[in-house]
């Protein structure tokens, strides 16, 4: 799998995490226990730090980047959907960032919140706990997220990551 140091920036990946062989991890990237990084995902910590908590999935084709001034932090028990783009933002524990969405510099997605598929969360936007961010630019709908759905998705990907770690083989 392509895991690269860049100068003195070296990834730290917990031994219980699953990083798919077709994902790319570069530089100052820290991945917690039982987290999963799926095919085509790119985590590039060349200028800043990327931190992925425990039991979090970064799904296929997601792009996560950080700049020196703003690390990108994704908490534990989170789901980051296919083709999402996160840069210089913070996603708290037990949150979901939907497929094809974008979360930009200094934005904060609080626990239990959901960024809907295709939404664009602009710089410095706050998505409150339990809220849904939807649209371009994202509009906030208070209380419209589902913590049960987030928890179910996070749990499913922990199980899937463990399965892949044991059963994936190249033919």
N, C-alpha and C positions, 0 to 999 in steps of 0.2 A: 504494500500500500504506500502511496506517496505521502510520507511524513517527512518534513524538512525542517532543519534548523536554518536560521538566517542570521549569520554573524553570531552574536551571543543570545539571540532569541531562540529558545528551544521549547518545543511543545512538551507538556506534561499530561500524559494520558493514563488514567487509572487502569490498573490491570483488569478490572471487571467491566470496563467499557467495551463497546463494540464499535470499531471504525471499519466500514466497508472498504475493501481493497480499491475501489474506484472513487473514494472520497479523497480530498486533498486537504492536508493540514500543514500550515506553514507558520513558523515563528512562535510568538508568545501566545500560545493557545493552551488553555487548561481545561481538561475534560474529566468530569466526575464519574464516580462509580455507577455502573449500570446504565450509563447514558449511551445513546446510539447515534452514529453519524452515518448516513445512508448514501447510496451511489450518487456521484455527481455533486455532492455537497462540497463547498469550498469554504474553509475557515482560514482566513489570511490575517495573521497577527504580525504584520511586518512593521507597521508604524505604532500600533497600540496593542493593548492586551484584550484578549477574548477569554471570557470565563464561562464555561458551561457547567451547571450544577450537576447534581445526581439525578438519575432516572429521567433524564430529558432526552427527547428525540429531536434530531436535526435531520429533516427528511430530504428526499432526493432533490438535487438541484438547488438547494438553499445556498445563499451566499451570505457569509457573515464576515464583516470587516470592522476594523476599529481605526481610529485616528489617534495620534499621540495625546491630544487633549481629552478625548472621550473614549474610555474603554467600552466594549460591548459586553454586557453581562446578561446571561440568561440563567435564571434560577433553577431550582430543583423541581422535578415533577411537571415540567413544561412540555408542550408540543409546539414545534416550529414546522409548519407545513411545507409541502413541496413548493419549490421555486420562490420561497420567501427571501427577502433581502433585509438584513438587519445591519445597521451601521451606527456606532457611537451611541447606542441606546441601552436602556435597562429594562429587562423583562423579569418581574418578580416571580417567586415560586408559584406553582399551580396556575399558570396562565397559558393561553393558547394564541399563537400567531398563525393565522390561516394561510392556506396555499396562495401563492402569487401576491402576497401583501408586501408592503414596504414599511419599515419602521426606521426613522432617521434620527440624526444627532440630538442628543439630550432629551429624547422622548422617553417617557416612563409608562410601562404597562404594568399595572398593579395586580396583585394576587386575585385570582378568580376572574380576571378580565379576558376578553376575547377580542382579537383583531380579526375581523371578518376577511374571508378570501377576497383578494383583489384590493383591499383597502390601502390607502396611503396615509400613514400617521406622520405628519410633518414635524420638523424640528421643534423641540421644547413642548410638544403636546403631552398632556397627562391623560391616560386612560384610567379612570378610577376603579377601585376594587368592584368586581361584579358587573362592570359595564361592558358594552359591546361598541367597538369602533367600526363603523361601516362607511364605505364610499370613498370618493376622491374629490377633495381631501376628506379625511375621515371625520365623520360626525359622531358624537358620543351619545349612546342610548343607555341611560342609567339602568342598572338592574337587569339588563337583557341577556347577560352571559349565563352559561350553565356550568356550574362547578362540577356537577356529576359527569357531564360529557368530557370536560377537560381531564378529570381524574381517570375516567375510563380509557381515554386515548393514551394518556401517559402510561398507564398500567399495561395496556396492550403492547406498546412499543418496548417496554422493559422485557416483556416475555418474548417478543419477536427478536430483539437484540440477542437475548440468551440463546434462542433457537438458532439464529444465524451463526453465532459464535461457535456452536457445537456442530452444526450440520452443513454449513456452506462449503461447497467444494467446486473447484474449477474443472470443467470437462474439456 
